[in-house]
Amino acid sequence: MLLTAFPAGPLQANCYFVAAEPGAPCAIVDPGQESAEGVRAVVAEHDLRPAAVLVTHGHFDHMWDAAKVADEYGCPLWIHPADRHLLNDPMAAISNESAAMLRAQLGEIDESQFGEPADVRDAVDGATIEVGDLTITVDHCPGHTPGTVAYRLDYTGPEPVSQIMFSGDFLFFGSIGRTDLVGGDHAEMLRSLQTKVLSLPDDVVVLPGHGQQSSIGREKQTNPFLAELTA
């Protein structure tokens, strides 16, 4: 299995690539702000054939370049229907104050660059996505945004790991996603953690949208938000 990543943009959102092997079809997870050039470099380095763009949620740091990347490689973009509208208007997911700060940082934003690619597909709970020899399962995990999803697949490398999970901003090393942003819901987040995390085996590796990787076992033992659910 080939699995690699790089942090993109000012918020250092992780952009991931997964394929059965070099030269094979790959999925690109969360090609966000300022990621397009890095995507091209990774694709060329490993001779990959992008077959799917997977968006964990509609925040700009995770999907800024998603439509561009999907159209460039002629592959479908997967996003949950509840966050799909953010492809056209990513500013709708952040407060006016945050939008003003972003514009101050980047200058005037050309919002005409946003929109849906040619092929958009619904990443609904339980959906499966075939990428070459890989089968990726969608877990709907609302709370951070209404359309937040995680993507899971079986791990076929040398480590003692059953699956890997691309968790976006749902689950982090020692923490969880914010629920105080537009569309956030803390009660929904707790339900998602209860149903989509606690039921998974401990050896599942968690690859979050920011920061370092973890495992389900580690988070069950040390994440204070999960401790509330198991107390």
VENQUIRA-V814283 format. One record per backbone hydrogen bond with DSSP energy under -1.0 kcal/mol. NH is the residue of the N-H (numbers start at 1). CO is the residue of the C=O. If there is no record, write none. Layout:
NH:CO
NH:CO
This chain:
2:19
4:17
6:15
8:13
12:9
13:8
14:209
15:6
16:29
17:4
18:27
19:2
23:46
24:21
26:49
27:18
28:52
29:16
30:54
32:30
35:32
39:35
40:36
41:37
42:38
43:39
44:40
45:41
46:42
48:43
49:24
51:26
52:26
53:76
54:28
55:78
62:59
63:59
64:60
65:31
66:63
69:65
70:66
71:67
72:68
73:69
75:70
77:119
78:53
79:121
83:80
86:83
87:84
89:85
92:89
93:90
94:91
99:95
100:96
101:97
102:98
103:99
104:100
105:101
106:102
107:103
111:109
113:110
114:111
115:87
121:77
123:79
124:122
126:138
127:124
129:136
131:134
134:131
136:129
137:152
138:127
139:150
141:148
143:145
148:145
149:56
150:139
151:166
152:137
153:164
155:162
161:159
164:153
165:205
166:151
167:207
170:167
172:175
177:170
184:181
185:143
189:185
190:186
191:187
192:188
193:189
194:190
195:191
196:192
197:193
198:193
200:197
204:201
205:163
206:214
207:165
209:168
214:206
216:204
217:202
219:215
220:216
221:217
222:218
223:219
227:223
228:224
230:226
231:227
